[in-house]
Structure formats: structure tokens, C-alpha cells
Amino acid sequence: MTQKKKSNPKKTSAPVLSAPTAQGDLSQTEMKVLKIFREYLMTPGQMLCLGNADIDSMKAALEKMTAEGLLIPDSFKGSYSLTKAGFQAMNEAK
């Protein structure tokens, strides 16, 4: 009698979040965050340090943009980097 090996179910990758890219999908505060990144000509992976006043006034937007995959918090307090999706959203937002 032969035993059948149980086949391993295919591992699925993490769900891909579709980042908002159209200006209408972003709040005014999120647009302000992207404007700051654009002002400093930031590209994906470059760290931008925000001031305490900016962080306090944009905390909810920064958290939402991080959850949506547009920003990555860096190890230095108050610093963030754009993801490729965030860079695309920054360039599409006017």
C-alpha cells in the first residue's frame, strides 16, 4: 500500500494594496505631505525628516499613507521615505 503525500497548498503572497493615485483619492493633508516630498525632490527610498509641528499636524495622514503603502517610516524619529507607489502618487498629485 502506498501513501499519498499531502500536497502543500500554494503560499500566497501578501495582499497587494492599490495605492490611491488620483488627486481625488487623497485628502488635503495627504496632498500636503506629498507636496513636502515634491518640494525636496524626494525619490523612493530617500529619507525625509519632518519637523515636530509637521508630524503633529499630519499624524493621521502619515499613518494612513504608511498603511496604504505610500510611505515607509524610517528608524530616525519623524523620518519617512516614499515607496514607488508613493512616488507615483506624488507625481500624479498636483
Residue pairs with C-beta under 8 A, 6 or more apart in sequence:
17 68
17 69
19 68
19 69
19 70
19 83
19 85
19 86
19 88
19 89
20 26
20 68
20 70
20 89
21 85
21 88
21 89
21 92
22 92
23 31
23 92
23 93
23 94
26 34
26 89
26 93
27 61
27 64
29 57
29 58
29 60
29 61
30 61
30 64
30 65
31 93
32 58
32 61
33 58
33 61
33 62
33 65
33 71
34 86
34 89
34 90
34 93
35 93
36 48
36 50
36 54
37 48
37 82
37 86
37 90
38 90
38 91
40 48
42 48
42 81
42 82
42 87
42 90
43 82
43 87
44 81
44 82
44 83
44 84
44 86
44 87
45 81
45 82
46 81
46 82
47 74
47 76
47 79
47 80
47 81
48 79
48 80
48 81
49 76
49 78
49 79
50 58
50 62
50 78
50 79
50 80
51 78
52 78
54 78
55 62
55 78
62 71
62 73
62 80
65 71
65 86
66 72
66 73
66 80
68 85
69 83
69 85
69 86
70 82
70 83
70 85
70 86
70 89
71 80
71 81
71 82
71 83
71 86
72 80
72 81
72 82
72 83
73 79
73 80
74 80
74 81
82 90
